Amino acid sequence: MLRATSELEFSNEKNTEEISQLASLVLSGDTSTGEKNSTGLPEKTGYPDSVYIMAANIFQGIRFEKSPEKVLIKYGNEPLRSLPESEDESFQRSSYELAFSALKFQDILEAILIDSCIFPSTTIPDHLSSLIIVMLYDFQDRKFQARFLSDNEEPIAEVQEVENLLNSFKIKLAAALARCRIKHDALSIYHILPETVRNQELRASTLPLYAWINTCKISPEEVYYSLKKRGYNKVKSVLHIDDKVFAVDQHCYDVLIFPSHLKNNLLNIDLFKDYKLIFQDKSRSLAVHSVKALLNMDDDILMVNTGSWYTVAHMSILTNNNTSKIFVCGVKSQAKDPDLKNLFTKMGCKNIEILHEAFLNIESKDHRLQKVKVILLLPRCSGLGVSNPVEFILNEHEDTGLLKDFSQGGTSEDKLHILVQQQYEQLTHAMKFTKAQAVVYCTCSVYPEENEGVVKKALEFQDHGIKVQPYRLSPPVLPLCSLKEIHLSTDKFFRMEPSEITNGCFLSVLTREVRGKIPIHVILF
C-alpha cells in the first residue's frame, strides 16, 4: 500500500545534489527502467498525440477508484475530446497497451506525481489527470528522453500542455522514480508488480502466433508452398527460433504456428491480406473443430457469444461441403449486417444466418432452429487463461474492464459470481433445445467455478421431465489428441494451462444419451 500523502510529499529543502544523484539512476541509461528494451526491441520513441488521448480515455474508464481518505489525485468526470474512431489495428493496440500499462502502475505513478510535487502544486484541471498518468508511464518507459514528433500529425493542445509540464519536472520525476525503486528494492517498477502479473507478461512476450487456413480459398499444401517461396521453413516446433519458420498444430490440421516476432512481416503478405490465413487464438479453433466432429452432413449449428467473427467464419469454412446452416445469435445492431455480410463474402462463407435476438430470448422451439443439432457456447468469462489481454479484448471484442482483473492477476469474488451465474443460465438454456444433440462449452478461464463447476451443476439439475434423453459428458476419441500435451481429467473435461506455447482454455462436450444406438463418438481436442 502507498504511504500517506504527507509522507510522500517532496520536500523543497532537499538538497539539489541529492536530487541529481537519484535522477541519474534513471537518466544515465540504466536499462532496468525499460524492461522491455532488454529483449532487444528498439528504444521507445513515444506515441502520436491521438494515441495518448485514446489511452487516457480508456484508462479513465477502467482506473481504480479509491475511498475519499486514500485519494491522492482527483480525476474529473469530464472526458477528453473524442476523436474519430480509428479502425487502424496498430493505433488501437498501442492505445490499449498504454492504458493497460498505466493501470498496472497506477499507485506508483500517482505516488511519483505527489513525490515530485506536480500534485498538488499545479493548476491543471482534474479531467487531464488520466492523460498525465498515461503520458508519465510512457515518459519513464522512455527513460525520460524526448519524444519523436512526426510532421504528419496535427498536435493536440492537451497533449502538448501535459508534455510541457512533465518535461519541466523531468529531474524531479526521475528522482521520485529512483526513490520508489529503492524503497521497493526493485531494479525497475516492473519488478514491483505481483508475480502472477509478471508471469503473465512473460508468457505473452513469447507466445507463438496461431493462424488457421481458409480452405475455401486455398489448400494447406498451397499455403506451405507459398510460405516456402517467401523464405519460411516448415519445422516441428517454433519455440525459441528467431528465423522465418512455421509449424503445423498437432491438434488442428488447418492451424499453423509462427514465432511471435514475425507478425508484422506476415500481415504484409497476400496470404493474410486476402483472408487465406487468419490470426486467431488456438482455443477458438479447438472449439469449432470439436463442433465439426459432432456433425452430420445436414445438421445446423447455433453459435452463442462468438466474440470474433473469425470464429463464425472458421465454423463456416469447416462445414463448407455440408448443407449445414450456421445461426449466430445476439447481433444487437442490424446496421452491422452489411459489414458482416461483406466480410463473410470476402472469406468465402455462404451458410451463415444472423439472429438479432439475445440467446436467452430465443425459444427452444423456434421454428428456424429445428435442424440445429449442435450448440457452440463461448460464454463471457474472466479470461484469466489468456496471456495477452489486449489482444484478447481487440480480437474477441471483449469488455475493456477485463484489463482491471489482469492488472491485479485475478477476478473479484463478486464479479466471478456474476459471470458464473450468466454462464450457468446460458448452458441450461442451451440444454432445453430438444432437437439439439450436443453442446460444446468453451472458456478461456482458469477458474474451476466457470468451468467444470458450471457444467457439473447444469448436468445435475437438468430437466428430466421432457421427452428427450438427458445430457452426459462425452469422452474424447484417442489417439487424435496427444496425452503429453493435454490435461484430460478422469471426469472427461479438457484443460489447457497457460504456458509459453499457448493460452489456457477449458472445453467440455455434452451429448444426449441415445437409447438403442451406438453413442455418438466425440473428438475432443
N, C-alpha and C positions, 0 to 999 in steps of 0.2 A: 504494500500500500504506500501511497505517496505521503510524505510528511505534510504537516500543516503549512499553509501559505506563509505564515510568519517565519517559519524555519527555512523556507526555500528562497526568500527574497534576497536579491543580490545587494550586498552592502556597498554603498558608494565609497566607503572608506577603504575598500580592498585595494591593495597595492597594485599599480598598473603592471609591474614586473610579474606578479603572480598570475594576473590575467593572461599576459602574453605567454608565459610558460605553459599554462594549462591549454590555451588555444593552440599552441604549437604541436601538442599531442595529436590534434586533429588536422591542422593545416599543413603539417610537414610532409603530407603524402602518405601517412600511415594507412596501409591498405586494409587494416582491420575494420575501419569505419565503413568501408564499402564491400561488405562480404560477398556481394555478387561479382565484384570485379576479380576476386581471387580465382574465379572459374575460367578466366581467360577472356571474358567478354570485354568489348571496348569500353573505355571510360564513359561515364554518363555525361551527356551534354544538355540535359534539360528537355522540356516538352514545349510544344506550341501553346500559346495563351489559351486557346479553346479547350485543350486537354485539362488544364488547371481548373477552368470553370466547371466543366462537366464532372471532374473528380471531386471538386468541392461540393457540388450539389448532391452527388452520390453519398459522400461522407456525411453531409448534413442529415440525410435520411436514415442513416444506419448507426450514427455515433452513439456512444454510451452516455446516457443521461444520469447525472448524479444527484444525490439528495442535496437540498439547499446548503447545508452546513459543509459539504465537501466540494462545492463548486469553486473551481479555480478561475475558469474563463467562461464568460457568458456567450452563448450562441444565440443569435437572433432567430426569429421565426420567418423572417423575410428572405426568400430565396434570391440567389444571384440571377441576373438576367438570363433568360432561357435562350439557348442557341438553337438554330435549325438542327433537327435530329439527323445525325450522320449515320449512314449505313456502312461507312468505312470500318472494316473489321479491326485494323491496327489502331485506329483512333479510339474505338470503343474499348479495346483490350487495354490500351495504355491508361485510359481514364479509370477503368475499374481496378486495375492493378495498383495505381497510385492511391486511390481511395482506400483499398484494402490494406495497403502498407501503412497508411496514416492511421487507420482504425486499430491495427495491431499495436501501434506505438502511441496511442492517444494519450495515455497517462504520462509517458515520458516526454512527449512533445510539449504537452501543457506545462510540465514542470520546468522544462528548458526555457519556455517563454516567460515564466514567472521569474526564474533564477537570473535571466539576462535582463530583466527589467523592461521588456517590451510591454508586458502587462504588469500592473495596471496603469503604467505611466502614459501610454499612447492614447490618442483620441479617435482611433479607428472605430467605426460603427460595428456593433455586435454581429451584424449579418455577414461581415467579412472574416469572422473568426475561423470558419471552416476552410476558407481559402488560405488563410495564414497557416493553418495546420498542414494542409496537403503540400503547400509550397515549401514549408520548413522541412518536411520529411525529404522532399526532393533535394533541397539545398544541402542538407547534411549528407545525403547519399552521394552528392557530387563533391563531397569534402569542401563545401563552401566555395567552390570555384564558379566562375562566371558562366552564365547560360549562353549557349549558342543561339543567336537570334536570326531567323530566316527573313529575307527581304520580301518573301511571297505572302506573308501573313500580316493582316492588319492588326496592330496591337490593341489590346483591350485595357481600358483605363484602370479597372480594379486590379488587374494582374500587375500592371506597371506600378501602381501605388504600393501594393504589398511587396513586390520585388525590391523597390527602393528602400522600404522600411527594413526588410531583412538584411539587405546589403549594408545599411548604416549601422546595424547591430552585429555585423559579421564576427568581430573578435569576441564580443561578449557571448554570442551564441555558441561559438566553438569552445569557449572556456566552460560554459554551462554543460555542454555535451561531455567534455572531458571529465568534469566533476561527477556527472551521472555515471559514467563508465567506471570511475574509480570507486564510487560508492557501492556499485554492484559487483566490483571486481570482475569486470567483463571486458573482453578485447574489443567488443563493439556492442551497440544496442541490440543487435540481432541475438546475441548470446543471453540477453535478459528475457527473451521470450520463453514461454513454457516449453518443456521438452517435447510435448505432443505436437505443438505447432512447428517447432524446428524440424522434427522428423517428417512431418507432412510436407514442409517446404523442400527438404532434401529429396524426398521421393518425387516431388513434382519436377525437380530440376533434371532428373534422369529418366523420367517416364517415357517410354517409346511412343511413337505415333501409330495409331491404328487407322486403316482405311479399307473400306470394302469396295469390291469391284462391281460396277454396274453391268451385269451380264446381259442386259438388254441392248447395250451399246458395244460391248467388247468382251472377248473371251479372256479367261485368265492367261492363256498362252500368249495371246496378243499383247497383254499388259506386260508380261515378263520380257517379251521381245522388245517392246517399246522402251522399257526401263533400261534394258541392257544396252540399247543403242545410245542412250544418254549417259552411259558410264556407271549405271547401278548394277552391282553384282548381287546375285542371289546367294544367301548364306542361311545357315541353320538358326543362328541367333544374332540379333543386332546389338546385344548388350556390350558395352564398353568398346564399341567400334566407332572410330571417328570418320571412316571412309563413307563413300556413297554405296550403301548396301540396303537390302531389304530381305525379309523372311516371310514365309507363309505361316499363318497361325495354325497351330496343330488342332484346334477345336473347330474352327470355321474355315472351310476350304476357300471361301471367297474373300477372306480378310488378309491384308498384308500389313507387315510391321516395319517401321522405319525408325532410325535413330532420331531423337528429338531435334537435334541441331539442323536437320535438313528441311524443316517445314517451309521456310521462306523460299528455298530453291524449288521445292515440289509444287508450291502454289502457282508458280510461274510457268509450269509445263502444261501442255494441252490436255493431258490425261485428267487433270483436276479442273482446268478451265471448262472443259466440255462435259463435266459430270460423268466421266468414265471411272474415276476414282473419287471417293468421298471420305473425308476425315470424319471419324466418329468413334466414341468410346466403345471398347470391346463389349461391355455389358449389354449394350443395345443390340449388338449383333448376336450375342448369345440368346437374348430373348426372342428375337424373330426367328432364329433357327430352331429354337425349341417349339415354337408355334408350327413352323413348317413341317416338323417331324410328326405332327398330330393330324395333318390334313389329308382328306381325300380330294380327288380332282375338283369336285363341285362344292366343297364346303366354303361357306363365308366366314369372315373374321370380323370381330368387333374390337377396336383398339381404344383404350381409355387412358387419358393423361399421357399422351405420346411425347410431350416435350418438343424435341426437334422433329421437324417434318421429314428429315432424312430417315428417321425410324420408320415412318409410314412408307416412304419410297422404297426402303430396303425390303419391307414386307411385300410390297407390290412386285418388286423385281423377282423375289423368290417364288412368287406364285404366278409369274407371267405366263407359264404354259398351262395353267389351270383355268377353269371357268369361275374361279373364286372371285368374290367381291369383297372389298375391304371397306368397312364402315368406320369412320373416325368421328367420335362424338366430342362435344364440348368446345367447338369452334365458335366463340361468342359473337364475333363480328362478321356479318355477311360481306362487309367491304373487303375482307381478306380473300374471299373466294377467287376473284380473278387472278390475284398474285399466286395463290396456291396452285390453281389450275395451270398457270403459266409455268411454274416451277416443275410440276409433275409432268407436263408435256415435254419440257426440255430434257427431263430424265428418262422419258420413255415409259412413264407409268400410265396405265389405261383403266385400271379396275378399282379406282378409289372413289368413294362417295362420302361427302362431308355432311355430318349431322350437327345442327347448331344447339341442340338441347344438351344440358348437362347430363352426365351419365345417370345420376340418381333420379333424374326426372323422366327417364325413359322407361316405359313399362316393359316388363319381361315378355309380354305377349304382343309387343309392337309388330305389326304386320310386315314391316321392312326387314325385320331381323329373324325371320323364321327359319332361314337356312344357315344362320350363324352357328357354327359348331365349336369354335374356339374363341375365347375372350382373352386378349392380352391386356393385363392390368399393370401399368407402370405408375404407381401412386406417388404423389408428392411425399418426399421423405427428408430426413435430416441431411442426407448426402455425405455423411462423415466418412464414407469409404472412399471418397474422391480425393485425390492428392492436389489437384489444381482447381480450386473453387471458381476462379474467374472463368476458366474455360467451360466449366460445368454450367455456370449461370448463362453465359453467352450462347453456348451451343444447344442447351436443353431448355432455354427460355425459363429458367428458374428464378425464384424470388431473390432479389438483391439482399434481403435480410439474412440470407444464409451466411453471408460474409461475417456477420456478428458471431455466429456459432463457431465458424472456422477460426476466427481470431482468438477465441478462448479455448479452442481444442475440444469443445463439447457443446451439447444442446441442453438447455434448461429442462428441468423435470416438467414444468407446466407446458412448455412447447411440445415436448416429446409426447406428453399425454394427449394433446390435441391432435398431433399427427397420427398417433396410433388409433385414435377413435375414428378419424377420417378414413384411414386405411381399412379398418375393420368394416365400416359401413359400406365401402365400395366393394370389398371382397364378398361380403354376404349378399350384396345386391347382385353381383355377377353370378353367384351360385343359384339365384332364383330364375334364371333364364332356362326354362325347361327343355328347350331344344338344344341348348349347348351341351357338349360332351366333355369339355376340358376348359380349365382356366390356368393361364400361365401368369404367375405373380412374381414381379422382379423389382428390387430396390437397389439403391447404391448406399445402403445404410450398414453400419457395423453393430447397431443395437439389436439385441435379440428381441426386444419388445416390438420392434417394427417388422421383424422378420418371422421367425418361427412362432413367436408369441401370437401374432395376428392370425397366422394360418391355422395353428392348433385350436385357437378359440373359435374360429369360423367353422372348422370341421366339427368341433364338439357340439356347437349349438345350431348346426344346420337343420333345416326343416325337413323332417322325415315324413310329414303328412302328405306331401304332394306325390302324385303317382309317377315318380321317376326314381331311378336309383340314386343313392347318396354318393357324394364325392369321397375320394380317398387319395392319399399321396401315391404317386406313381414312381417306381424305381427307374433308374437310368438303364439304358441298354449298353453294356460294355462289350468290346473294348474301344468303342468310339471316343471315349474320353480317357485321358491319362490319369491314373491313380496318383502319380507323383506330383501332378500339378494342381489337382483339385482337392477340396476338402468335403468329401461326401460322408455325412454322418449316418449312423445306423437308422435314424428316422427319415432318411431319404431326402434331406434338404441339401442343396448345393451352396457352398460359400466359397468366395474367393477373397482372401485377405488382401488389404492394400500392401503393395510391395514395389520394388524397383522396376518391375516389368508390367504391372497392371494395377488399375484401380480396384477397390474392393467392390463386391456385389453379392447379392443373395438372390437365389432363384428357386422357385418351387412350382411343380406341376401337379395340378389336381385333375383327376379324371373320374368320370362316373363309373361305378361298378356295373358291369353288363351281365345280366343273367343268361346262362346257357351259351355264352360266347367266349371265345378266347379274349382275355383282357387286352385292351389297347396297349401296344408297346410304345414306350415313350423314350425318345432320345433326349437326354438332359445334359447339356454342356456345362 
